[in-house]
C-alpha cells in the first residue's frame, strides 16, 4: 500500500515466536494442525479452544492477545461468516486464518471478505504453507492496523486544521490606524488541540475591537467550543453590542454548548480608540495585558478589574467590570493566553510566570511588532524545552498604533 506524500506506514513489527489460538472442536483436526506446525519449522505458542465461548474465556483469562487465530468455520456455537465476525470482535487486533473443508472454498473467500487475512483447506495443507500463512497473516494484520492508524491520524489532522481556521480568523479591519500581529502556536502534547481563540474587528468609526480567550481543557470538543465563542463575539460586536453584555451572552452560549459543567473559558476583550488615546478593557478570569510604549520604551502590565471566567458562576450572579485606560501617542497592547508563561523552566517545576514573561518582554522592547511577538514565543518555548516543553497552546495578539501629528 502506498502512503500519501508526507506520511508513512510504520513497518510491521518482527515477531519471532507468534502466539496462536486454534479454535477447533474436532480433536482429529486439531491434532493434524499441531503436527503440521511441528513439521513447518515455525515455532509458535499454541493454545486451543473448542468453541467461540471457550475462545472468549481464554481471551478473557489471559493478558496476551494471540497474534493469529486459526479458526474452524463449523463450531458448536457458530458457523460460516458469522464465526469470523464474532472472532474479530473477540480478538480485534489478531490476524485470522480460516480453516475450511474442500467443498467450502467459497466460504473461505467469503471469510476473507468479512475480514479474515487468509484461508486454508483442510486436508490440503502443507507444513511449510501453514507456517507461511501464519507469518504472512500476522504481517498483513499489522499493516492493516498501521494503515488504519495513519488514516485516522490524517483525518484528525484535517479536522484540527479546520478547527484551527475557525479559532484563528483573519482580522476584519476597515482602514488604517492599527497594525495587528496575531500568532497561534499549538502545543502538540498528546496530539490534542486546545481551545485558545482570538479575533480582531475594526468598525467604521475607527474603533478596533479585539478578543482573546482560552477554553479549559484540550481536544476537539474544547476547540469547537472556542470556535463557537469566537464567532459569537464577532457577531455581537458587528451587531453593535459591547461591554459586559457581550460576556453575558458568550457565557449563555458556553453553558448551552459545553460538554460538562466543569468547562469554563477565560476571556479578555478590548475596545481600542487610538484617536482618543484610550482603551476600554474587559477581563473574565484572563491574564493581564501588556502595554508597550514606542519601540525601546518600557513594557508593563495593565492590571484592570475583571470578573470570573465564563461558566464558573451562574450568569445571573456573574459581574464583569469594564475599565478605561489611557494610551501613549504611539504604542501597542499585547493580549496573550496563559500558555505563553506556564512552561516549566527549572528542575523543581518552577514556571516562567507573569513576572518572568514581563522580564522577557522588556529585553525585546526595541523590536517591532512581528519580531517582538516571535521572540516572546520562541524564547519562552526555549526556556521550557529541557523541562518538558510547553503543554498548552499559545495565542498572542499585538495591536499597535501611531497617532498622526
Secondary structure as UniProt FT lines:
FT   TURN            5..6
FT   STRAND          18..23
FT   HELIX           27..40
FT   STRAND          44..49
FT   HELIX           52..61
FT   STRAND          68..72
FT   STRAND          74..75
FT   TURN            76..77
FT   STRAND          78..79
FT   HELIX           81..90
FT   TURN            91..93
FT   STRAND          95..100
FT   HELIX           102..104
FT   HELIX           105..113
FT   TURN            114..115
FT   STRAND          118..121
FT   TURN            122..123
FT   HELIX           127..167
FT   STRAND          178..185
FT   HELIX           189..191
FT   STRAND          194..202
FT   TURN            204..205
FT   STRAND          208..218
FT   HELIX           220..238
FT   TURN            239..240
FT   HELIX           244..257
FT   TURN            261..262
FT   STRAND          265..273
FT   TURN            274..277
FT   STRAND          278..285
FT   STRAND          289..292
FT   TURN            295..296
FT   STRAND          299..302
FT   TURN            311..312
FT   TURN            315..317
FT   STRAND          322..326
FT   STRAND          330..336
FT   HELIX           338..340
FT   TURN            347..348
FT   HELIX           353..363
FT   TURN            364..366
FT   HELIX           369..384
FT   HELIX           385..387
FT   STRAND          394..402
//
